[in-house]
Amino acid sequence: MIAELERDFISERTKEGLNARKEKGINLGKPKGTLQSSMYDQDKDKIFHLYQLDVPFRKIIKTHIKYGKYASLKEYIDKRESQESANLLDEKYSDLS
C-alpha cells in the first residue's frame, strides 16, 4: 500500500513538472522527423540495394543480412524512404528561394 502511494506521488510530481515545462513554452519529446539509430544502419546500403532490386524482405533477412525481423525491417525502410523523400523536397524548394 505504501509503495502504491509513493508511485502515485511520483506520477503526480512528474505530471506537474511536465505541465510546468509546457507552460514555459518548452517543447517536450524529440523533434518530428528525427530518426534514431537502428541495428540495420550498418547494412543500410546493402539493404536498400536489395530492396531496389525487389528482393523480398524475408529473403533479405534470411539470406543476406542474417538478422532482424520482417516488421522491423519494413518499418526501417519505410521511415528511411519517407525521410529521404522529405529531404529531396526540401532541397528542391530551397533552390527555388
mmCIF file as gemmi writes it, N, C-alpha and C atoms, coordinates in Angstrom:
data_model
loop_
_atom_site.group_PDB
_atom_site.id
_atom_site.type_symbol
_atom_site.label_atom_id
_atom_site.label_alt_id
_atom_site.label_comp_id
_atom_site.label_asym_id
_atom_site.label_entity_id
_atom_site.label_seq_id
_atom_site.pdbx_PDB_ins_code
_atom_site.Cartn_x
_atom_site.Cartn_y
_atom_site.Cartn_z
_atom_site.occupancy
_atom_site.B_iso_or_equiv
_atom_site.pdbx_formal_charge
_atom_site.auth_seq_id
_atom_site.auth_asym_id
_atom_site.pdbx_PDB_model_num
ATOM 1 N N . MET Axp A 1 ? 0.824 -1.19 0 1 0 ? 1 A 1
ATOM 2 C CA . MET Axp A 1 ? 0 0 0 1 0 ? 1 A 1
ATOM 3 C C . MET Axp A 1 ? 0.876 1.264 0 1 0 ? 1 A 1
ATOM 4 N N . ILE Axp A 2 ? 1.965 1.233 0.763 1 0 ? 2 A 1
ATOM 5 C CA . ILE Axp A 2 ? 2.865 2.38 0.819 1 0 ? 2 A 1
ATOM 6 C C . ILE Axp A 2 ? 3.549 2.574 -0.538 1 0 ? 2 A 1
ATOM 7 N N . ALA Axp A 3 ? 3.933 1.47 -1.177 1 0 ? 3 A 1
ATOM 8 C CA . ALA Axp A 3 ? 4.583 1.556 -2.487 1 0 ? 3 A 1
ATOM 9 C C . ALA Axp A 3 ? 3.631 2.145 -3.522 1 0 ? 3 A 1
ATOM 10 N N . GLU Axp A 4 ? 2.37 1.765 -3.447 1 0 ? 4 A 1
ATOM 11 C CA . GLU Axp A 4 ? 1.362 2.291 -4.374 1 0 ? 4 A 1
ATOM 12 C C . GLU Axp A 4 ? 1.173 3.793 -4.156 1 0 ? 4 A 1
ATOM 13 N N . LEU Axp A 5 ? 1.148 4.21 -2.906 1 0 ? 5 A 1
ATOM 14 C CA . LEU Axp A 5 ? 1.009 5.628 -2.574 1 0 ? 5 A 1
ATOM 15 C C . LEU Axp A 5 ? 2.213 6.42 -3.086 1 0 ? 5 A 1
ATOM 16 N N . GLU Axp A 6 ? 3.417 5.881 -2.9 1 0 ? 6 A 1
ATOM 17 C CA . GLU Axp A 6 ? 4.623 6.541 -3.386 1 0 ? 6 A 1
ATOM 18 C C . GLU Axp A 6 ? 4.608 6.645 -4.915 1 0 ? 6 A 1
ATOM 19 N N . ARG Axp A 7 ? 4.159 5.588 -5.58 1 0 ? 7 A 1
ATOM 20 C CA . ARG Axp A 7 ? 4.069 5.604 -7.04 1 0 ? 7 A 1
ATOM 21 C C . ARG Axp A 7 ? 3.12 6.7 -7.516 1 0 ? 7 A 1
ATOM 22 N N . ASP Axp A 8 ? 2.001 6.868 -6.816 1 0 ? 8 A 1
ATOM 23 C CA . ASP Axp A 8 ? 1.044 7.929 -7.154 1 0 ? 8 A 1
ATOM 24 C C . ASP Axp A 8 ? 1.664 9.311 -6.96 1 0 ? 8 A 1
ATOM 25 N N . PHE Axp A 9 ? 2.442 9.496 -5.882 1 0 ? 9 A 1
ATOM 26 C CA . PHE Axp A 9 ? 3.118 10.778 -5.638 1 0 ? 9 A 1
ATOM 27 C C . PHE Axp A 9 ? 4.124 11.086 -6.754 1 0 ? 9 A 1
ATOM 28 N N . ILE Axp A 10 ? 4.891 10.068 -7.147 1 0 ? 10 A 1
ATOM 29 C CA . ILE Axp A 10 ? 5.88 10.252 -8.212 1 0 ? 10 A 1
ATOM 30 C C . ILE Axp A 10 ? 5.18 10.625 -9.515 1 0 ? 10 A 1
ATOM 31 N N . SER Axp A 11 ? 4.103 9.941 -9.819 1 0 ? 11 A 1
ATOM 32 C CA . SER Axp A 11 ? 3.348 10.224 -11.041 1 0 ? 11 A 1
ATOM 33 C C . SER Axp A 11 ? 2.809 11.651 -11.024 1 0 ? 11 A 1
ATOM 34 N N . GLU Axp A 12 ? 2.278 12.066 -9.889 1 0 ? 12 A 1
ATOM 35 C CA . GLU Axp A 12 ? 1.728 13.421 -9.762 1 0 ? 12 A 1
ATOM 36 C C . GLU Axp A 12 ? 2.823 14.476 -9.939 1 0 ? 12 A 1
ATOM 37 N N . ARG Axp A 13 ? 3.985 14.263 -9.309 1 0 ? 13 A 1
ATOM 38 C CA . ARG Axp A 13 ? 5.085 15.226 -9.45 1 0 ? 13 A 1
ATOM 39 C C . ARG Axp A 13 ? 5.593 15.293 -10.892 1 0 ? 13 A 1
ATOM 40 N N . THR Axp A 14 ? 5.653 14.15 -11.542 1 0 ? 14 A 1
ATOM 41 C CA . THR Axp A 14 ? 6.098 14.112 -12.941 1 0 ? 14 A 1
ATOM 42 C C . THR Axp A 14 ? 5.141 14.901 -13.827 1 0 ? 14 A 1
ATOM 43 N N . LYS Axp A 15 ? 3.851 14.679 -13.653 1 0 ? 15 A 1
ATOM 44 C CA . LYS Axp A 15 ? 2.85 15.398 -14.448 1 0 ? 15 A 1
ATOM 45 C C . LYS Axp A 15 ? 2.916 16.896 -14.196 1 0 ? 15 A 1
ATOM 46 N N . GLU Axp A 16 ? 3.114 17.295 -12.953 1 0 ? 16 A 1
ATOM 47 C CA . GLU Axp A 16 ? 3.236 18.716 -12.623 1 0 ? 16 A 1
ATOM 48 C C . GLU Axp A 16 ? 4.462 19.32 -13.302 1 0 ? 16 A 1
ATOM 49 N N . GLY Axp A 17 ? 5.567 18.592 -13.278 1 0 ? 17 A 1
ATOM 50 C CA . GLY Axp A 17 ? 6.794 19.066 -13.907 1 0 ? 17 A 1
ATOM 51 C C . GLY Axp A 17 ? 6.634 19.225 -15.418 1 0 ? 17 A 1
ATOM 52 N N . LEU Axp A 18 ? 5.978 18.26 -16.055 1 0 ? 18 A 1
ATOM 53 C CA . LEU Axp A 18 ? 5.752 18.343 -17.496 1 0 ? 18 A 1
ATOM 54 C C . LEU Axp A 18 ? 4.831 19.506 -17.841 1 0 ? 18 A 1
ATOM 55 N N . ASN Axp A 19 ? 3.791 19.691 -17.055 1 0 ? 19 A 1
ATOM 56 C CA . ASN Axp A 19 ? 2.873 20.805 -17.301 1 0 ? 19 A 1
ATOM 57 C C . ASN Axp A 19 ? 3.576 22.154 -17.113 1 0 ? 19 A 1
ATOM 58 N N . ALA Axp A 20 ? 4.47 22.246 -16.124 1 0 ? 20 A 1
ATOM 59 C CA . ALA Axp A 20 ? 5.209 23.493 -15.908 1 0 ? 20 A 1
ATOM 60 C C . ALA Axp A 20 ? 6.108 23.793 -17.108 1 0 ? 20 A 1
ATOM 61 N N . ARG Axp A 21 ? 6.739 22.773 -17.663 1 0 ? 21 A 1
ATOM 62 C CA . ARG Axp A 21 ? 7.592 22.981 -18.844 1 0 ? 21 A 1
ATOM 63 C C . ARG Axp A 21 ? 6.755 23.413 -20.041 1 0 ? 21 A 1
ATOM 64 N N . LYS Axp A 22 ? 5.574 22.827 -20.202 1 0 ? 22 A 1
ATOM 65 C CA . LYS Axp A 22 ? 4.695 23.212 -21.309 1 0 ? 22 A 1
ATOM 66 C C . LYS Axp A 22 ? 4.279 24.671 -21.185 1 0 ? 22 A 1
ATOM 67 N N . GLU Axp A 23 ? 3.963 25.086 -19.963 1 0 ? 23 A 1
ATOM 68 C CA . GLU Axp A 23 ? 3.545 26.47 -19.735 1 0 ? 23 A 1
ATOM 69 C C . GLU Axp A 23 ? 4.671 27.456 -20.049 1 0 ? 23 A 1
ATOM 70 N N . LYS Axp A 24 ? 5.922 27.025 -19.854 1 0 ? 24 A 1
ATOM 71 C CA . LYS Axp A 24 ? 7.066 27.882 -20.179 1 0 ? 24 A 1
ATOM 72 C C . LYS Axp A 24 ? 7.35 27.9 -21.677 1 0 ? 24 A 1
ATOM 73 N N . GLY Axp A 25 ? 6.651 27.058 -22.429 1 0 ? 25 A 1
ATOM 74 C CA . GLY Axp A 25 ? 6.843 27.006 -23.875 1 0 ? 25 A 1
ATOM 75 C C . GLY Axp A 25 ? 7.95 26.08 -24.324 1 0 ? 25 A 1
ATOM 76 N N . ILE Axp A 26 ? 8.384 25.2 -23.457 1 0 ? 26 A 1
ATOM 77 C CA . ILE Axp A 26 ? 9.436 24.252 -23.799 1 0 ? 26 A 1
ATOM 78 C C . ILE Axp A 26 ? 8.804 23.049 -24.48 1 0 ? 26 A 1
ATOM 79 N N . ASN Axp A 27 ? 9.3 22.714 -25.673 1 0 ? 27 A 1
ATOM 80 C CA . ASN Axp A 27 ? 8.779 21.558 -26.393 1 0 ? 27 A 1
ATOM 81 C C . ASN Axp A 27 ? 9.251 20.274 -25.73 1 0 ? 27 A 1
ATOM 82 N N . LEU Axp A 28 ? 8.346 19.343 -25.575 1 0 ? 28 A 1
ATOM 83 C CA . LEU Axp A 28 ? 8.668 18.06 -24.96 1 0 ? 28 A 1
ATOM 84 C C . LEU Axp A 28 ? 8.872 17.012 -26.043 1 0 ? 28 A 1
ATOM 85 N N . GLY Axp A 29 ? 9.731 16.061 -25.791 1 0 ? 29 A 1
ATOM 86 C CA . GLY Axp A 29 ? 9.96 14.962 -26.718 1 0 ? 29 A 1
ATOM 87 C C . GLY Axp A 29 ? 10.981 15.303 -27.78 1 0 ? 29 A 1
ATOM 88 N N . LYS Axp A 30 ? 11.222 14.323 -28.64 1 0 ? 30 A 1
ATOM 89 C CA . LYS Axp A 30 ? 12.194 14.546 -29.708 1 0 ? 30 A 1
ATOM 90 C C . LYS Axp A 30 ? 11.537 15.3 -30.862 1 0 ? 30 A 1
ATOM 91 N N . PRO Axp A 31 ? 12.292 16.045 -31.638 1 0 ? 31 A 1
ATOM 92 C CA . PRO Axp A 31 ? 11.733 16.799 -32.76 1 0 ? 31 A 1
ATOM 93 C C . PRO Axp A 31 ? 11.138 15.861 -33.808 1 0 ? 31 A 1
ATOM 94 N N . LYS Axp A 32 ? 10.075 16.302 -34.468 1 0 ? 32 A 1
ATOM 95 C CA . LYS Axp A 32 ? 9.459 15.494 -35.52 1 0 ? 32 A 1
ATOM 96 C C . LYS Axp A 32 ? 10.457 15.294 -36.642 1 0 ? 32 A 1
ATOM 97 N N . GLY Axp A 33 ? 10.419 14.089 -37.209 1 0 ? 33 A 1
ATOM 98 C CA . GLY Axp A 33 ? 11.304 13.781 -38.318 1 0 ? 33 A 1
ATOM 99 C C . GLY Axp A 33 ? 12.673 13.288 -37.902 1 0 ? 33 A 1
ATOM 100 N N . THR Axp A 34 ? 12.929 13.198 -36.608 1 0 ? 34 A 1
ATOM 101 C CA . THR Axp A 34 ? 14.21 12.709 -36.127 1 0 ? 34 A 1
ATOM 102 C C . THR Axp A 34 ? 14.229 11.188 -36.196 1 0 ? 34 A 1
ATOM 103 N N . LEU Axp A 35 ? 15.248 10.647 -36.807 1 0 ? 35 A 1
ATOM 104 C CA . LEU Axp A 35 ? 15.378 9.196 -36.886 1 0 ? 35 A 1
ATOM 105 C C . LEU Axp A 35 ? 16.449 8.732 -35.906 1 0 ? 35 A 1
ATOM 106 N N . GLN Axp A 36 ? 16.083 7.757 -35.111 1 0 ? 36 A 1
ATOM 107 C CA . GLN Axp A 36 ? 17.044 7.193 -34.17 1 0 ? 36 A 1
ATOM 108 C C . GLN Axp A 36 ? 17.884 6.142 -34.89 1 0 ? 36 A 1
ATOM 109 N N . SER Axp A 37 ? 19.032 5.837 -34.34 1 0 ? 37 A 1
ATOM 110 C CA . SER Axp A 37 ? 19.879 4.831 -34.965 1 0 ? 37 A 1
ATOM 111 C C . SER Axp A 37 ? 19.193 3.47 -34.887 1 0 ? 37 A 1
ATOM 112 N N . SER Axp A 38 ? 19.564 2.597 -35.803 1 0 ? 38 A 1
ATOM 113 C CA . SER Axp A 38 ? 18.938 1.284 -35.91 1 0 ? 38 A 1
ATOM 114 C C . SER Axp A 38 ? 20.01 0.224 -36.092 1 0 ? 38 A 1
ATOM 115 N N . MET Axp A 39 ? 19.666 -1.008 -35.773 1 0 ? 39 A 1
ATOM 116 C CA . MET Axp A 39 ? 20.61 -2.106 -35.976 1 0 ? 39 A 1
ATOM 117 C C . MET Axp A 39 ? 20.868 -2.324 -37.465 1 0 ? 39 A 1
ATOM 118 N N . TYR Axp A 40 ? 19.969 -1.846 -38.315 1 0 ? 40 A 1
ATOM 119 C CA . TYR Axp A 40 ? 20.124 -2.021 -39.757 1 0 ? 40 A 1
ATOM 120 C C . TYR Axp A 40 ? 21.049 -0.978 -40.386 1 0 ? 40 A 1
ATOM 121 N N . ASP Axp A 41 ? 21.425 0.058 -39.656 1 0 ? 41 A 1
ATOM 122 C CA . ASP Axp A 41 ? 22.257 1.118 -40.213 1 0 ? 41 A 1
ATOM 123 C C . ASP Axp A 41 ? 23.584 0.602 -40.763 1 0 ? 41 A 1
ATOM 124 N N . GLN Axp A 42 ? 24.162 -0.409 -40.13 1 0 ? 42 A 1
ATOM 125 C CA . GLN Axp A 42 ? 25.451 -0.923 -40.579 1 0 ? 42 A 1
ATOM 126 C C . GLN Axp A 42 ? 25.368 -1.548 -41.973 1 0 ? 42 A 1
ATOM 127 N N . ASP Axp A 43 ? 24.183 -2.035 -42.362 1 0 ? 43 A 1
ATOM 128 C CA . ASP Axp A 43 ? 23.995 -2.662 -43.67 1 0 ? 43 A 1
ATOM 129 C C . ASP Axp A 43 ? 23.034 -1.866 -44.546 1 0 ? 43 A 1
ATOM 130 N N . LYS Axp A 44 ? 22.916 -0.578 -44.287 1 0 ? 44 A 1
ATOM 131 C CA . LYS Axp A 44 ? 21.928 0.265 -44.982 1 0 ? 44 A 1
ATOM 132 C C . LYS Axp A 44 ? 22.073 0.21 -46.498 1 0 ? 44 A 1
ATOM 133 N N . ASP Axp A 45 ? 23.291 0.375 -47.003 1 0 ? 45 A 1
ATOM 134 C CA . ASP Axp A 45 ? 23.5 0.379 -48.458 1 0 ? 45 A 1
ATOM 135 C C . ASP Axp A 45 ? 23.1 -0.958 -49.079 1 0 ? 45 A 1
ATOM 136 N N . LYS Axp A 46 ? 23.503 -2.032 -48.449 1 0 ? 46 A 1
ATOM 137 C CA . LYS Axp A 46 ? 23.179 -3.374 -48.946 1 0 ? 46 A 1
ATOM 138 C C . LYS Axp A 46 ? 21.666 -3.6 -48.933 1 0 ? 46 A 1
ATOM 139 N N . ILE Axp A 47 ? 21.012 -3.213 -47.846 1 0 ? 47 A 1
ATOM 140 C CA . ILE Axp A 47 ? 19.561 -3.397 -47.712 1 0 ? 47 A 1
ATOM 141 C C . ILE Axp A 47 ? 18.822 -2.626 -48.795 1 0 ? 47 A 1
ATOM 142 N N . PHE Axp A 48 ? 19.181 -1.355 -48.99 1 0 ? 48 A 1
ATOM 143 C CA . PHE Axp A 48 ? 18.465 -0.554 -49.982 1 0 ? 48 A 1
ATOM 144 C C . PHE Axp A 48 ? 18.773 -1.007 -51.409 1 0 ? 48 A 1
ATOM 145 N N . HIS Axp A 49 ? 19.974 -1.5 -51.648 1 0 ? 49 A 1
ATOM 146 C CA . HIS Axp A 49 ? 20.296 -2.037 -52.973 1 0 ? 49 A 1
ATOM 147 C C . HIS Axp A 49 ? 19.4 -3.243 -53.273 1 0 ? 49 A 1
ATOM 148 N N . LEU Axp A 50 ? 19.293 -4.162 -52.315 1 0 ? 50 A 1
ATOM 149 C CA . LEU Axp A 50 ? 18.448 -5.343 -52.495 1 0 ? 50 A 1
ATOM 150 C C . LEU Axp A 50 ? 16.978 -4.959 -52.596 1 0 ? 50 A 1
ATOM 151 N N . TYR Axp A 51 ? 16.557 -3.995 -51.814 1 0 ? 51 A 1
ATOM 152 C CA . TYR Axp A 51 ? 15.163 -3.529 -51.847 1 0 ? 51 A 1
ATOM 153 C C . TYR Axp A 51 ? 14.829 -2.942 -53.218 1 0 ? 51 A 1
ATOM 154 N N . GLN Axp A 52 ? 15.742 -2.181 -53.808 1 0 ? 52 A 1
ATOM 155 C CA . GLN Axp A 52 ? 15.513 -1.597 -55.13 1 0 ? 52 A 1
ATOM 156 C C . GLN Axp A 52 ? 15.5 -2.664 -56.219 1 0 ? 52 A 1
ATOM 157 N N . LEU Axp A 53 ? 16.12 -3.809 -55.964 1 0 ? 53 A 1
ATOM 158 C CA . LEU Axp A 53 ? 16.069 -4.934 -56.895 1 0 ? 53 A 1
ATOM 159 C C . LEU Axp A 53 ? 14.831 -5.803 -56.662 1 0 ? 53 A 1
ATOM 160 N N . ASP Axp A 54 ? 13.927 -5.351 -55.794 1 0 ? 54 A 1
ATOM 161 C CA . ASP Axp A 54 ? 12.676 -6.056 -55.454 1 0 ? 54 A 1
ATOM 162 C C . ASP Axp A 54 ? 12.895 -7.408 -54.787 1 0 ? 54 A 1
ATOM 163 N N . VAL Axp A 55 ? 13.983 -7.534 -54.037 1 0 ? 55 A 1
ATOM 164 C CA . VAL Axp A 55 ? 14.203 -8.743 -53.246 1 0 ? 55 A 1
ATOM 165 C C . VAL Axp A 55 ? 13.254 -8.672 -52.05 1 0 ? 55 A 1
ATOM 166 N N . PRO Axp A 56 ? 12.485 -9.736 -51.776 1 0 ? 56 A 1
ATOM 167 C CA . PRO Axp A 56 ? 11.547 -9.716 -50.643 1 0 ? 56 A 1
ATOM 168 C C . PRO Axp A 56 ? 12.261 -9.515 -49.306 1 0 ? 56 A 1
ATOM 169 N N . PHE Axp A 57 ? 11.558 -8.873 -48.366 1 0 ? 57 A 1
ATOM 170 C CA . PHE Axp A 57 ? 12.117 -8.593 -47.042 1 0 ? 57 A 1
ATOM 171 C C . PHE Axp A 57 ? 12.614 -9.862 -46.369 1 0 ? 57 A 1
ATOM 172 N N . ARG Axp A 58 ? 11.827 -10.917 -46.426 1 0 ? 58 A 1
ATOM 173 C CA . ARG Axp A 58 ? 12.206 -12.165 -45.747 1 0 ? 58 A 1
ATOM 174 C C . ARG Axp A 58 ? 13.515 -12.728 -46.324 1 0 ? 58 A 1
ATOM 175 N N . LYS Axp A 59 ? 13.691 -12.599 -47.639 1 0 ? 59 A 1
ATOM 176 C CA . LYS Axp A 59 ? 14.922 -13.101 -48.25 1 0 ? 59 A 1
ATOM 177 C C . LYS Axp A 59 ? 16.111 -12.224 -47.869 1 0 ? 59 A 1
ATOM 178 N N . ILE Axp A 60 ? 15.901 -10.913 -47.776 1 0 ? 60 A 1
ATOM 179 C CA . ILE Axp A 60 ? 16.977 -10.014 -47.332 1 0 ? 60 A 1
ATOM 180 C C . ILE Axp A 60 ? 17.435 -10.431 -45.941 1 0 ? 60 A 1
ATOM 181 N N . ILE Axp A 61 ? 16.462 -10.717 -45.073 1 0 ? 61 A 1
ATOM 182 C CA . ILE Axp A 61 ? 16.771 -11.085 -43.687 1 0 ? 61 A 1
ATOM 183 C C . ILE Axp A 61 ? 17.468 -12.441 -43.615 1 0 ? 61 A 1
ATOM 184 N N . LYS Axp A 62 ? 16.884 -13.457 -44.242 1 0 ? 62 A 1
ATOM 185 C CA . LYS Axp A 62 ? 17.401 -14.818 -44.085 1 0 ? 62 A 1
ATOM 186 C C . LYS Axp A 62 ? 18.681 -15.075 -44.865 1 0 ? 62 A 1
ATOM 187 N N . THR Axp A 63 ? 18.799 -14.502 -46.05 1 0 ? 63 A 1
ATOM 188 C CA . THR Axp A 63 ? 19.92 -14.839 -46.911 1 0 ? 63 A 1
ATOM 189 C C . THR Axp A 63 ? 21.063 -13.83 -46.851 1 0 ? 63 A 1
ATOM 190 N N . HIS Axp A 64 ? 20.734 -12.551 -46.8 1 0 ? 64 A 1
ATOM 191 C CA . HIS Axp A 64 ? 21.762 -11.538 -46.994 1 0 ? 64 A 1
ATOM 192 C C . HIS Axp A 64 ? 22.312 -10.923 -45.706 1 0 ? 64 A 1
ATOM 193 N N . ILE Axp A 65 ? 21.429 -10.514 -44.791 1 0 ? 65 A 1
ATOM 194 C CA . ILE Axp A 65 ? 21.954 -9.871 -43.579 1 0 ? 65 A 1
ATOM 195 C C . ILE Axp A 65 ? 21.927 -10.795 -42.367 1 0 ? 65 A 1
ATOM 196 N N . LYS Axp A 66 ? 21.103 -11.819 -42.406 1 0 ? 66 A 1
ATOM 197 C CA . LYS Axp A 66 ? 21.055 -12.888 -41.389 1 0 ? 66 A 1
ATOM 198 C C . LYS Axp A 66 ? 20.693 -12.405 -39.975 1 0 ? 66 A 1
ATOM 199 N N . TYR Axp A 67 ? 19.932 -11.322 -39.878 1 0 ? 67 A 1
ATOM 200 C CA . TYR Axp A 67 ? 19.407 -10.879 -38.593 1 0 ? 67 A 1
ATOM 201 C C . TYR Axp A 67 ? 18.186 -10.008 -38.842 1 0 ? 67 A 1
ATOM 202 N N . GLY Axp A 68 ? 17.389 -9.812 -37.796 1 0 ? 68 A 1
ATOM 203 C CA . GLY Axp A 68 ? 16.242 -8.926 -37.88 1 0 ? 68 A 1
ATOM 204 C C . GLY Axp A 68 ? 14.93 -9.665 -38.075 1 0 ? 68 A 1
ATOM 205 N N . LYS Axp A 69 ? 13.869 -8.891 -38.121 1 0 ? 69 A 1
ATOM 206 C CA . LYS Axp A 69 ? 12.518 -9.401 -38.293 1 0 ? 69 A 1
ATOM 207 C C . LYS Axp A 69 ? 11.854 -8.635 -39.424 1 0 ? 69 A 1
ATOM 208 N N . TYR Axp A 70 ? 10.869 -9.261 -40.045 1 0 ? 70 A 1
ATOM 209 C CA . TYR Axp A 70 ? 10.162 -8.674 -41.184 1 0 ? 70 A 1
ATOM 210 C C . TYR Axp A 70 ? 9.604 -7.298 -40.852 1 0 ? 70 A 1
ATOM 211 N N . ALA Axp A 71 ? 8.851 -7.201 -39.765 1 0 ? 71 A 1
ATOM 212 C CA . ALA Axp A 71 ? 8.176 -5.939 -39.419 1 0 ? 71 A 1
ATOM 213 C C . ALA Axp A 71 ? 9.169 -4.819 -39.141 1 0 ? 71 A 1
ATOM 214 N N . SER Axp A 72 ? 10.246 -5.127 -38.437 1 0 ? 72 A 1
ATOM 215 C CA . SER Axp A 72 ? 11.21 -4.072 -38.111 1 0 ? 72 A 1
ATOM 216 C C . SER Axp A 72 ? 11.982 -3.616 -39.351 1 0 ? 72 A 1
ATOM 217 N N . LEU Axp A 73 ? 12.303 -4.537 -40.261 1 0 ? 73 A 1
ATOM 218 C CA . LEU Axp A 73 ? 12.987 -4.16 -41.495 1 0 ? 73 A 1
ATOM 219 C C . LEU Axp A 73 ? 12.073 -3.319 -42.377 1 0 ? 73 A 1
ATOM 220 N N . LYS Axp A 74 ? 10.805 -3.709 -42.479 1 0 ? 74 A 1
ATOM 221 C CA . LYS Axp A 74 ? 9.846 -2.947 -43.278 1 0 ? 74 A 1
ATOM 222 C C . LYS Axp A 74 ? 9.689 -1.533 -42.723 1 0 ? 74 A 1
ATOM 223 N N . GLU Axp A 75 ? 9.571 -1.417 -41.412 1 0 ? 75 A 1
ATOM 224 C CA . GLU Axp A 75 ? 9.449 -0.098 -40.781 1 0 ? 75 A 1
ATOM 225 C C . GLU Axp A 75 ? 10.707 0.734 -41.018 1 0 ? 75 A 1
ATOM 226 N N . TYR Axp A 76 ? 11.871 0.105 -40.926 1 0 ? 76 A 1
ATOM 227 C CA . TYR Axp A 76 ? 13.14 0.795 -41.163 1 0 ? 76 A 1
ATOM 228 C C . TYR Axp A 76 ? 13.175 1.375 -42.577 1 0 ? 76 A 1
ATOM 229 N N . ILE Axp A 77 ? 12.842 0.557 -43.549 1 0 ? 77 A 1
ATOM 230 C CA . ILE Axp A 77 ? 12.869 1.007 -44.945 1 0 ? 77 A 1
ATOM 231 C C . ILE Axp A 77 ? 11.823 2.091 -45.181 1 0 ? 77 A 1
ATOM 232 N N . ASP Axp A 78 ? 10.61 1.905 -44.675 1 0 ? 78 A 1
ATOM 233 C CA . ASP Axp A 78 ? 9.547 2.899 -44.864 1 0 ? 78 A 1
ATOM 234 C C . ASP Axp A 78 ? 9.944 4.251 -44.277 1 0 ? 78 A 1
ATOM 235 N N . LYS Axp A 79 ? 10.485 4.252 -43.068 1 0 ? 79 A 1
ATOM 236 C CA . LYS Axp A 79 ? 10.871 5.513 -42.424 1 0 ? 79 A 1
ATOM 237 C C . LYS Axp A 79 ? 12.022 6.179 -43.16 1 0 ? 79 A 1
ATOM 238 N N . ARG Axp A 80 ? 13.01 5.397 -43.573 1 0 ? 80 A 1
ATOM 239 C CA . ARG Axp A 80 ? 14.158 5.981 -44.265 1 0 ? 80 A 1
ATOM 240 C C . ARG Axp A 80 ? 13.756 6.512 -45.639 1 0 ? 80 A 1
ATOM 241 N N . GLU Axp A 81 ? 12.838 5.81 -46.312 1 0 ? 81 A 1
ATOM 242 C CA . GLU Axp A 81 ? 12.368 6.29 -47.615 1 0 ? 81 A 1
ATOM 243 C C . GLU Axp A 81 ? 11.602 7.599 -47.483 1 0 ? 81 A 1
ATOM 244 N N . SER Axp A 82 ? 10.708 7.678 -46.504 1 0 ? 82 A 1
ATOM 245 C CA . SER Axp A 82 ? 9.922 8.9 -46.334 1 0 ? 82 A 1
ATOM 246 C C . SER Axp A 82 ? 10.816 10.064 -45.919 1 0 ? 82 A 1
ATOM 247 N N . GLN Axp A 83 ? 11.827 9.796 -45.113 1 0 ? 83 A 1
ATOM 248 C CA . GLN Axp A 83 ? 12.774 10.845 -44.711 1 0 ? 83 A 1
ATOM 249 C C . GLN Axp A 83 ? 13.568 11.32 -45.92 1 0 ? 83 A 1
ATOM 250 N N . GLU Axp A 84 ? 13.988 10.386 -46.756 1 0 ? 84 A 1
ATOM 251 C CA . GLU Axp A 84 ? 14.754 10.739 -47.95 1 0 ? 84 A 1
ATOM 252 C C . GLU Axp A 84 ? 13.899 11.57 -48.908 1 0 ? 84 A 1
ATOM 253 N N . SER Axp A 85 ? 12.631 11.207 -49.062 1 0 ? 85 A 1
ATOM 254 C CA . SER Axp A 85 ? 11.718 11.969 -49.92 1 0 ? 85 A 1
ATOM 255 C C . SER Axp A 85 ? 11.541 13.387 -49.392 1 0 ? 85 A 1
ATOM 256 N N . ALA Axp A 86 ? 11.393 13.514 -48.09 1 0 ? 86 A 1
ATOM 257 C CA . ALA Axp A 86 ? 11.234 14.836 -47.481 1 0 ? 86 A 1
ATOM 258 C C . ALA Axp A 86 ? 12.487 15.671 -47.69 1 0 ? 86 A 1
ATOM 259 N N . ASN Axp A 87 ? 13.648 15.064 -47.568 1 0 ? 87 A 1
ATOM 260 C CA . ASN Axp A 87 ? 14.904 15.79 -47.78 1 0 ? 87 A 1
ATOM 261 C C . ASN Axp A 87 ? 15.032 16.269 -49.221 1 0 ? 87 A 1
ATOM 262 N N . LEU Axp A 88 ? 14.622 15.426 -50.177 1 0 ? 88 A 1
ATOM 263 C CA . LEU Axp A 88 ? 14.689 15.823 -51.581 1 0 ? 88 A 1
ATOM 264 C C . LEU Axp A 88 ? 13.758 16.981 -51.87 1 0 ? 88 A 1
ATOM 265 N N . LEU Axp A 89 ? 12.556 16.943 -51.28 1 0 ? 89 A 1
ATOM 266 C CA . LEU Axp A 89 ? 11.616 18.054 -51.459 1 0 ? 89 A 1
ATOM 267 C C . LEU Axp A 89 ? 12.16 19.34 -50.859 1 0 ? 89 A 1
ATOM 268 N N . ASP Axp A 90 ? 12.757 19.239 -49.682 1 0 ? 90 A 1
ATOM 269 C CA . ASP Axp A 90 ? 13.35 20.42 -49.045 1 0 ? 90 A 1
ATOM 270 C C . ASP Axp A 90 ? 14.439 21.029 -49.924 1 0 ? 90 A 1
ATOM 271 N N . GLU Axp A 91 ? 15.289 20.176 -50.5 1 0 ? 91 A 1
ATOM 272 C CA . GLU Axp A 91 ? 16.349 20.663 -51.375 1 0 ? 91 A 1
ATOM 273 C C . GLU Axp A 91 ? 15.773 21.317 -52.623 1 0 ? 91 A 1
ATOM 274 N N . LYS Axp A 92 ? 14.745 20.711 -53.186 1 0 ? 92 A 1
ATOM 275 C CA . LYS Axp A 92 ? 14.132 21.238 -54.406 1 0 ? 92 A 1
ATOM 276 C C . LYS Axp A 92 ? 13.556 22.641 -54.164 1 0 ? 92 A 1
ATOM 277 N N . TYR Axp A 93 ? 12.829 22.805 -53.067 1 0 ? 93 A 1
ATOM 278 C CA . TYR Axp A 93 ? 12.188 24.089 -52.797 1 0 ? 93 A 1
ATOM 279 C C . TYR Axp A 93 ? 13.152 25.111 -52.229 1 0 ? 93 A 1
ATOM 280 N N . SER Axp A 94 ? 14.24 24.683 -51.622 1 0 ? 94 A 1
ATOM 281 C CA . SER Axp A 94 ? 15.222 25.66 -51.138 1 0 ? 94 A 1
ATOM 282 C C . SER Axp A 94 ? 15.989 26.26 -52.317 1 0 ? 94 A 1
ATOM 283 N N . ASP Axp A 95 ? 16.135 25.504 -53.413 1 0 ? 95 A 1
ATOM 284 C CA . ASP Axp A 95 ? 16.793 26.016 -54.61 1 0 ? 95 A 1
ATOM 285 C C . ASP Axp A 95 ? 15.941 27.101 -55.276 1 0 ? 95 A 1
ATOM 286 N N . LEU Axp A 96 ? 14.621 27.029 -55.108 1 0 ? 96 A 1
ATOM 287 C CA . LEU Axp A 96 ? 13.721 27.998 -55.737 1 0 ? 96 A 1
ATOM 288 C C . LEU Axp A 96 ? 13.73 29.336 -55.018 1 0 ? 96 A 1
ATOM 289 N N . SER Axp A 97 ? 14.157 29.347 -53.778 1 0 ? 97 A 1
ATOM 290 C CA . SER Axp A 97 ? 14.147 30.597 -52.987 1 0 ? 97 A 1
ATOM 291 C C . SER Axp A 97 ? 15.243 31.547 -53.382 1 0 ? 97 A 1
